[in-house]
Amino acid sequence: MKLRSEARDKRGAFTLIELLAVLALLGLLAGLVATGVAQAVERARSDRAEAELAVLAAALEEYRRAFGDYPRTDSGAGLLAALLGKKDPGMAPIEARPLLDISRFTVVGGEGDSRLLDPWGLPYAYAYRVPDSGWVNPLYVLCSRGPDGAMAPGLVAGGFPERRAGENADNRYAEP
C-alpha cells in the first residue's frame, strides 16, 4: 500500500525552473505587445496630426479665397478666430460664416483665447506675415510640434521654417 504523499509526488508537477521559464517567456511576450501597441498609438497620432493639418490647410485656402489673404498673425487663437469667421486677415472683428467645423478637433481655452490642439496636446503653431519679421514667404507656416513637443524658436529669416533643426525634426507641417 502506497502512502498518499508518494502518490502526490509521482503525479507530476512543475519545477521552479519551469515556472520561471514560463514567466520569463510571458514577460517577453508582454513587452513585445506593449512596444507594438505604443508604436501603433504613436503612428495613429501622427496620422491624425497630418489629417488635421490638411483640413486646416484647406480651410485656410478657402479663407484666402473669401478674404483675399491669409490671417496675418502668429497666434493660434487668432487663427481659430479667423477660421470661425470672427476675424478678417488684419485681425479686425467681423461676422462671417465659419470655414472650419471644430467638432472633430480638440479645442482648449476660453472665449477669444481658444486654440486647436494637436494629438500630443499642444497648440498647432501658425504664422503668416508676422509684423517686423522681414516676412517674404508668400505662404503661411502651419505645423504640429510633433511627439517631442519641441520647436526651434522662431522662424528663419523671411518666414520659412527650419525643418532640419533638431527641435523641428519630428514636426508635422501643413503643405499650403
Backbone bond lengths (Angstrom), bond angles and torsions (degrees), N, CA, C in turn:
res aa  C-N    CA-C-N  psi(-1)  N-CA   C-N-CA  omega(-1)  CA-C   N-CA-C  phi
1 M - - - 1.439 - - 1.529 109.92 -
2 K 1.352 115.09 131.96 1.467 120.38 -178.20 1.508 110.04 -91.22
3 L 1.265 112.85 147.34 1.456 118.27 175.98 1.528 109.77 -78.99
4 R 1.289 114.39 153.35 1.476 119.05 -179.16 1.521 112.44 -61.09
5 S 1.292 119.29 -37.17 1.463 121.33 -178.29 1.517 111.35 -67.49
6 E 1.354 118.56 -32.72 1.464 120.51 177.00 1.517 110.52 -67.90
7 A 1.326 116.91 -39.81 1.460 120.82 179.71 1.532 110.20 -63.59
8 R 1.278 116.06 -38.83 1.448 120.19 -179.64 1.530 110.53 -66.92
9 D 1.298 119.75 -38.71 1.458 123.57 -179.41 1.515 112.01 -66.62
10 K 1.308 119.40 -32.93 1.458 122.34 -176.32 1.526 112.44 -86.01
11 R 1.319 117.74 -9.72 1.452 120.71 -177.81 1.533 111.98 -64.71
12 G 1.218 118.92 -27.31 1.466 122.40 179.48 1.521 110.91 99.24
13 A 1.271 117.35 117.47 1.453 123.14 178.20 1.515 107.88 -134.97
14 F 1.301 114.58 163.93 1.459 119.03 178.39 1.514 109.54 -80.07
15 T 1.316 114.69 142.03 1.460 119.05 176.33 1.530 108.25 -83.40
16 L 1.277 116.03 165.17 1.462 121.18 178.86 1.529 110.79 -60.55
17 I 1.301 117.64 -38.59 1.471 121.62 -179.82 1.527 110.11 -65.59
18 E 1.323 117.77 -41.37 1.460 120.35 177.60 1.525 111.12 -62.82
19 L 1.325 116.72 -43.05 1.464 120.23 178.26 1.528 111.53 -63.24
20 L 1.326 117.17 -41.60 1.464 120.67 178.15 1.531 111.23 -64.78
21 A 1.313 117.28 -38.59 1.465 121.41 178.59 1.531 110.16 -63.85
22 V 1.313 117.19 -43.46 1.465 120.74 178.73 1.523 110.27 -64.41
23 L 1.318 117.39 -43.69 1.463 120.57 178.58 1.527 111.61 -62.75
24 A 1.320 116.86 -39.96 1.470 120.20 178.26 1.529 110.43 -64.33
25 L 1.318 117.06 -41.66 1.462 120.87 178.79 1.530 110.60 -64.14
26 L 1.331 116.95 -43.53 1.460 120.47 177.22 1.529 111.46 -62.52
27 G 1.317 117.36 -39.52 1.463 121.09 177.35 1.523 111.70 -63.30
28 L 1.335 116.17 -41.89 1.466 120.89 178.28 1.524 110.57 -63.29
29 L 1.320 117.06 -45.58 1.467 120.61 178.81 1.527 111.32 -63.26
30 A 1.323 117.46 -40.86 1.464 120.88 178.05 1.529 110.65 -62.77
31 G 1.314 117.23 -39.65 1.467 120.82 178.04 1.519 111.81 -64.30
32 L 1.330 116.66 -41.30 1.464 120.29 178.37 1.529 111.13 -64.89
33 V 1.318 116.87 -42.49 1.463 120.59 179.24 1.527 110.11 -65.17
34 A 1.324 117.65 -43.68 1.463 120.82 -179.67 1.524 110.94 -62.27
35 T 1.322 117.45 -40.30 1.466 120.93 178.15 1.518 110.32 -64.41
36 G 1.316 117.03 -43.72 1.462 120.86 178.75 1.516 112.27 -62.83
37 V 1.317 116.59 -40.83 1.464 120.83 178.67 1.526 109.60 -65.64
38 A 1.315 117.76 -43.92 1.470 120.89 179.65 1.524 110.82 -61.11
39 Q 1.328 117.39 -41.16 1.461 120.43 178.58 1.524 111.09 -66.80
40 A 1.329 117.22 -38.37 1.464 120.90 179.02 1.536 110.27 -66.16
41 V 1.318 116.98 -40.83 1.463 120.75 178.56 1.524 110.04 -63.85
42 E 1.319 117.68 -43.33 1.467 121.22 -179.84 1.534 110.80 -65.06
43 R 1.330 116.71 -40.25 1.470 120.62 178.04 1.530 110.31 -64.51
44 A 1.338 116.63 -39.80 1.470 120.37 178.07 1.528 110.80 -63.44
45 R 1.326 117.12 -40.25 1.474 120.08 177.32 1.522 110.82 -63.14
46 S 1.317 115.80 -43.57 1.459 120.34 179.59 1.528 110.88 -62.54
47 D 1.326 116.68 -44.48 1.465 120.60 178.79 1.522 110.84 -62.98
48 R 1.325 116.49 -40.48 1.468 120.15 179.21 1.526 110.43 -64.32
49 A 1.334 117.14 -43.07 1.468 120.23 178.85 1.524 110.44 -59.76
50 E 1.315 117.32 -44.60 1.465 120.41 -179.94 1.521 111.39 -64.39
51 A 1.334 117.30 -38.70 1.466 120.29 178.10 1.529 110.94 -66.98
52 E 1.322 117.22 -43.49 1.468 120.35 179.36 1.527 110.84 -65.21
53 L 1.335 116.97 -39.30 1.464 119.64 177.56 1.533 110.79 -63.31
54 A 1.321 117.63 -36.78 1.462 120.82 177.85 1.529 110.71 -65.59
55 V 1.330 117.22 -40.23 1.466 121.15 177.69 1.528 109.50 -65.01
56 L 1.326 117.52 -44.02 1.464 120.81 178.63 1.532 111.56 -63.69
57 A 1.329 117.14 -39.97 1.469 120.61 178.50 1.529 110.34 -63.37
58 A 1.334 116.99 -41.20 1.470 120.11 178.18 1.523 110.41 -64.63
59 A 1.335 117.29 -40.81 1.469 120.59 177.91 1.528 110.73 -64.77
60 L 1.327 116.89 -37.96 1.467 120.04 178.25 1.531 111.31 -66.14
61 E 1.314 117.42 -37.82 1.467 119.93 177.47 1.528 110.51 -66.16
62 E 1.327 117.04 -40.32 1.455 120.58 176.91 1.535 110.05 -64.61
63 Y 1.320 116.85 -38.86 1.465 122.15 177.13 1.530 110.03 -61.11
64 R 1.330 116.78 -46.16 1.473 120.98 179.90 1.527 110.56 -61.67
65 R 1.337 117.21 -40.71 1.469 119.58 177.94 1.540 111.01 -64.89
66 A 1.315 116.91 -37.86 1.464 120.53 -177.72 1.526 112.77 -75.47
67 F 1.339 117.70 -37.10 1.468 121.07 -172.48 1.527 114.13 -115.70
68 G 1.309 118.36 -3.81 1.461 121.08 176.51 1.509 115.60 86.64
69 D 1.320 118.83 -5.56 1.461 121.96 179.05 1.526 108.60 -161.78
70 Y 1.311 114.89 166.47 1.465 120.52 175.16 1.529 108.90 -82.42
71 P 1.325 118.55 162.33 1.472 119.74 174.75 1.529 110.35 -61.59
72 R 1.327 116.50 126.25 1.464 121.48 -178.88 1.528 109.31 -91.26
73 T 1.319 114.85 90.55 1.461 120.64 -177.72 1.520 109.52 -161.56
74 D 1.304 115.86 164.61 1.464 120.59 169.51 1.525 109.13 -122.29
75 S 1.318 115.18 25.10 1.459 122.35 -177.70 1.526 110.30 -109.64
76 G 1.322 115.93 130.45 1.452 119.80 175.27 1.515 111.93 -63.54
77 A 1.344 116.41 -34.29 1.458 120.80 177.10 1.527 110.64 -67.33
78 G 1.326 117.02 -39.29 1.461 120.72 177.52 1.516 111.82 -65.31
79 L 1.319 116.81 -40.37 1.459 121.20 177.53 1.520 110.40 -60.79
80 L 1.334 117.29 -49.14 1.457 120.39 -178.17 1.526 110.89 -63.57
81 A 1.327 117.56 -42.51 1.467 120.52 178.87 1.529 110.79 -61.02
82 A 1.316 117.33 -40.47 1.465 121.04 179.00 1.527 110.57 -64.51
83 L 1.321 117.19 -46.41 1.464 120.05 -178.03 1.529 112.30 -70.24
84 L 1.330 116.56 -19.27 1.466 120.20 175.61 1.530 111.82 -90.07
85 G 1.356 117.08 6.40 1.458 121.47 176.04 1.505 114.18 79.25
86 K 1.337 117.71 23.44 1.464 121.00 -177.80 1.527 113.79 -107.26
87 K 1.344 117.55 -10.12 1.471 120.99 -178.70 1.522 109.42 -138.24
88 D 1.340 116.05 141.16 1.459 120.54 173.81 1.528 108.75 -84.84
89 P 1.328 119.05 177.42 1.469 119.80 -177.52 1.524 114.54 -56.05
90 G 1.329 117.96 -30.78 1.458 121.21 177.95 1.518 113.26 -86.13
91 M 1.321 117.96 5.56 1.460 126.79 178.45 1.526 113.26 74.56
92 A 1.356 117.17 19.68 1.460 120.94 172.97 1.531 108.43 -79.89
93 P 1.323 117.61 144.87 1.469 120.27 -179.02 1.533 112.36 -64.53
94 I 1.331 115.90 138.79 1.466 122.52 175.91 1.524 107.90 -143.98
95 E 1.314 115.25 172.07 1.465 122.05 171.50 1.522 106.69 -124.31
96 A 1.313 116.96 106.58 1.464 122.09 179.39 1.526 108.15 -138.60
97 R 1.311 115.37 169.77 1.463 118.18 -179.59 1.526 110.01 -72.03
98 P 1.329 116.71 143.85 1.470 120.23 177.86 1.530 110.86 -65.37
99 L 1.315 115.96 142.91 1.464 121.90 178.08 1.518 111.80 -107.13
100 L 1.324 116.03 5.08 1.459 120.77 -176.19 1.520 109.29 -142.06
101 D 1.326 116.45 131.21 1.458 121.84 173.30 1.526 106.52 -92.32
102 I 1.320 117.15 108.89 1.461 120.04 -174.59 1.525 113.33 -86.42
103 S 1.327 117.24 3.45 1.466 119.17 -177.40 1.527 112.65 -64.50
104 R 1.313 118.52 -22.79 1.467 121.50 179.76 1.526 112.66 -97.07
105 F 1.318 116.93 4.13 1.453 121.81 179.71 1.522 109.89 -108.63
106 T 1.316 115.46 160.29 1.459 120.84 171.15 1.521 106.72 -93.89
107 V 1.327 115.78 123.37 1.463 121.75 -177.31 1.516 108.49 -118.42
108 V 1.329 116.42 137.68 1.460 121.41 178.19 1.518 108.37 -131.34
109 G 1.322 115.85 151.30 1.457 120.78 177.09 1.513 111.24 108.58
110 G 1.311 114.53 171.21 1.456 120.93 -178.39 1.511 111.56 -99.83
111 E 1.319 115.20 -173.67 1.460 122.01 179.62 1.529 109.93 -56.34
112 G 1.314 116.44 126.42 1.457 121.62 179.38 1.519 114.73 83.28
113 D 1.327 117.57 -10.33 1.467 120.46 179.22 1.531 111.06 -130.61
114 S 1.313 117.73 21.98 1.460 121.31 -179.63 1.521 110.47 -75.24
115 R 1.325 114.40 142.78 1.470 120.69 178.60 1.524 108.44 -136.31
116 L 1.327 115.64 152.60 1.452 121.94 175.84 1.523 108.96 -87.26
117 L 1.322 116.64 134.23 1.463 120.97 178.90 1.511 110.89 -101.71
118 D 1.327 115.24 144.51 1.459 120.26 174.86 1.537 109.10 -80.69
119 P 1.319 118.48 175.00 1.475 120.48 -177.95 1.529 114.68 -62.89
120 W 1.323 118.42 -14.10 1.460 121.77 177.64 1.528 111.42 -94.65
121 G 1.333 117.19 4.43 1.457 121.67 175.42 1.514 115.24 86.11
122 L 1.324 118.01 15.64 1.466 122.09 179.37 1.524 110.00 -113.86
123 P 1.331 117.91 150.00 1.467 119.49 179.31 1.530 111.47 -64.61
124 Y 1.325 115.05 141.76 1.465 118.97 171.86 1.525 107.96 -63.13
125 A 1.319 116.75 142.65 1.465 121.81 178.43 1.531 108.48 -95.65
126 Y 1.325 116.12 133.36 1.462 122.05 179.89 1.517 108.25 -138.89
127 A 1.319 115.87 141.33 1.463 121.13 174.18 1.521 109.03 -152.73
128 Y 1.347 114.98 141.62 1.460 121.34 175.34 1.519 108.59 -157.84
129 R 1.316 115.37 126.86 1.471 123.23 178.90 1.521 112.38 44.02
130 V 1.302 113.98 53.49 1.454 119.93 179.40 1.533 108.07 -66.12
131 P 1.360 117.32 127.64 1.472 119.86 -178.27 1.534 111.74 -57.52
132 D 1.304 115.36 145.35 1.470 123.76 176.92 1.526 113.21 59.17
133 S 1.331 117.84 29.04 1.469 119.76 -179.80 1.523 111.88 -112.26
134 G 1.331 118.29 -4.57 1.456 120.15 -176.33 1.521 111.53 70.56
135 W 1.312 117.00 30.72 1.464 122.96 -175.13 1.517 110.45 -63.91
136 V 1.324 117.85 122.05 1.463 122.04 175.04 1.523 111.34 -123.01
137 N 1.318 117.27 -10.72 1.457 121.62 177.68 1.526 108.56 -60.40
138 P 1.343 119.23 125.44 1.464 119.93 -179.98 1.528 112.98 -73.46
139 L 1.306 117.03 -7.78 1.459 122.09 -177.11 1.524 111.12 -118.62
140 Y 1.301 115.02 173.45 1.464 122.17 177.62 1.524 109.83 -91.33
141 V 1.307 116.03 169.48 1.464 123.18 171.36 1.522 106.28 -119.30
142 L 1.323 115.59 123.47 1.460 122.21 179.63 1.514 107.18 -135.39
143 C 1.349 116.21 124.68 1.461 117.83 -177.61 1.523 112.30 -154.45
144 S 1.319 112.97 164.32 1.457 122.93 169.99 1.513 106.28 -103.18
145 R 1.307 116.80 144.55 1.466 120.45 -179.52 1.524 112.42 -74.01
146 G 1.301 118.20 -7.30 1.454 121.90 175.92 1.519 113.79 77.39
147 P 1.325 116.24 -173.46 1.463 121.52 -174.83 1.522 115.01 -59.13
148 D 1.334 117.82 -35.69 1.467 118.04 -177.25 1.523 112.71 -82.20
149 G 1.330 118.14 -11.43 1.460 121.75 177.07 1.512 114.57 72.28
150 A 1.322 117.55 5.94 1.468 120.92 -176.44 1.524 110.62 -100.48
151 M 1.327 114.38 152.58 1.453 120.42 175.93 1.516 107.54 -148.79
152 A 1.321 116.38 133.94 1.456 120.68 178.49 1.526 108.12 -58.80
153 P 1.308 117.62 139.89 1.465 119.61 -176.58 1.520 111.73 -64.12
154 G 1.316 114.99 126.32 1.454 121.24 175.41 1.510 114.25 70.46
155 L 1.291 114.62 -175.14 1.455 122.82 177.67 1.514 107.79 -113.53
156 V 1.311 116.01 155.11 1.462 118.06 176.66 1.517 108.35 -70.01
157 A 1.301 116.26 167.66 1.461 122.05 -175.36 1.519 111.14 -50.48
158 G 1.304 115.23 134.37 1.454 121.11 175.93 1.512 114.42 92.80
159 G 1.311 118.53 -4.51 1.463 120.36 178.02 1.508 114.62 89.28
160 F 1.314 117.03 24.03 1.465 120.68 177.58 1.521 109.12 -105.25
161 P 1.333 118.17 133.51 1.471 119.34 -178.82 1.526 111.52 -73.58
162 E 1.300 115.56 146.72 1.461 121.65 174.42 1.524 106.93 -92.48
163 R 1.325 116.44 90.22 1.466 121.72 -173.81 1.522 113.28 -70.94
164 R 1.324 117.18 -23.07 1.471 119.38 -177.04 1.515 113.60 -89.71
165 A 1.316 118.16 -8.03 1.464 119.83 178.74 1.525 108.75 -58.77
166 G 1.320 116.70 145.32 1.458 121.19 -175.88 1.515 113.72 -50.86
167 E 1.334 116.86 -44.32 1.466 120.29 -179.17 1.520 112.29 -69.31
168 N 1.329 117.14 -22.41 1.462 121.24 -176.03 1.522 113.63 -98.15
169 A 1.300 118.35 -2.23 1.462 120.99 -172.55 1.527 112.59 -60.42
170 D 1.323 118.33 -31.63 1.468 119.88 -178.71 1.529 112.83 -103.88
171 N 1.324 118.30 7.24 1.464 120.92 178.68 1.522 110.27 -67.13
172 R 1.322 115.97 152.07 1.464 122.96 176.45 1.529 106.54 -111.01
173 Y 1.343 117.20 127.94 1.451 121.44 -176.10 1.529 111.08 -113.04
174 A 1.333 115.41 144.83 1.467 121.16 171.00 1.518 106.52 -77.68
175 E 1.294 115.32 143.09 1.464 119.82 176.74 1.524 108.19 -104.00
176 P 1.359 117.01 103.26 1.472 120.12 -178.59 1.523 112.13 -65.75
